[in-house]
Amino acid sequence: MEAAKLVGRHGASVVITGSCGPQAFPALDAGELSRRAEQGLEAKLVEHGAQRQRPEAEALSAMRLPKVTTEKTEVLSRHLVESVKKDPAGTAQVLRTWLRDRER
């Protein structure tokens, strides 16, 4: 059984076993084979990175912070409720503006 070792740009390598000669991939030249192997390695590296970050993200989302209410937040909440009751259209426009500015 033949084996071929391909090394990617980032130093990662892969060993291909089995029929590795030109008869195995008659339509592909060595450059194309190397490019495809490199793309496969890069995809695996990206997937591995995502798998490493997933547990951390899940742990952070599982954390629930206790609701903290201070006098300032209570006053602000009351003020917002009163503003919405007095002028709902104006309050909606303020919120739209904040969201639009946040997207920029």
C-alpha positions, -999 to 999 in steps of 0.1 A, spaced: 0 0 0 13 34 -9 13 64 13 18 101 6 24 129 31 11 164 24 21 194 44 -1 225 45 8 262 48 4 262 85 26 232 91 -3 207 95 3 175 77 -19 146 65 -9 111 54 -29 96 26 -28 58 24 -40 35 -3 -36 40 -40 -20 74 -42 -5 73 -76 -18 91 -107 -41 62 -115 -61 70 -83 -68 106 -94 -63 107 -131 -79 141 -136 -61 159 -108 -25 170 -109 -2 172 -78 -9 209 -73 -47 203 -72 -43 174 -48 -22 195 -25 -47 224 -27 -76 202 -19 -57 185 10 -48 220 24 -84 231 22 -95 200 40 -70 206 68 -80 243 71 -116 233 74 -108 208 101 -88 234 120 -117 258 119 -141 231 130 -118 222 159 -116 258 170 -153 261 170 -156 229 190 -132 243 216 -152 276 219 -186 259 222 -183 247 258 -172 281 270 -201 298 252 -225 272 267 -211 278 302 -215 316 298 -250 313 285 -259 289 314 -249 315 340 -278 336 352 -269 368 369 -291 378 398 -314 406 391 -299 438 406 -322 466 412 -309 499 425 -327 531 432 -314 545 399 -327 516 379 -361 518 396 -364 555 390 -353 551 354 -378 522 349 -407 543 363 -397 573 341 -396 551 310 -430 536 318 -445 571 323 -429 583 290 -443 554 271 -478 560 285 -477 597 276 -461 594 241 -458 559 228 -450 570 192 -422 593 204 -408 567 227 -408 541 198 -390 566 176 -363 571 203 -358 533 205 -356 530 167 -330 557 167 -309 540 194 -311 506 176 -301 522 143 -271 539 159 -261 507 176 -260 489 143 -235 514 128 
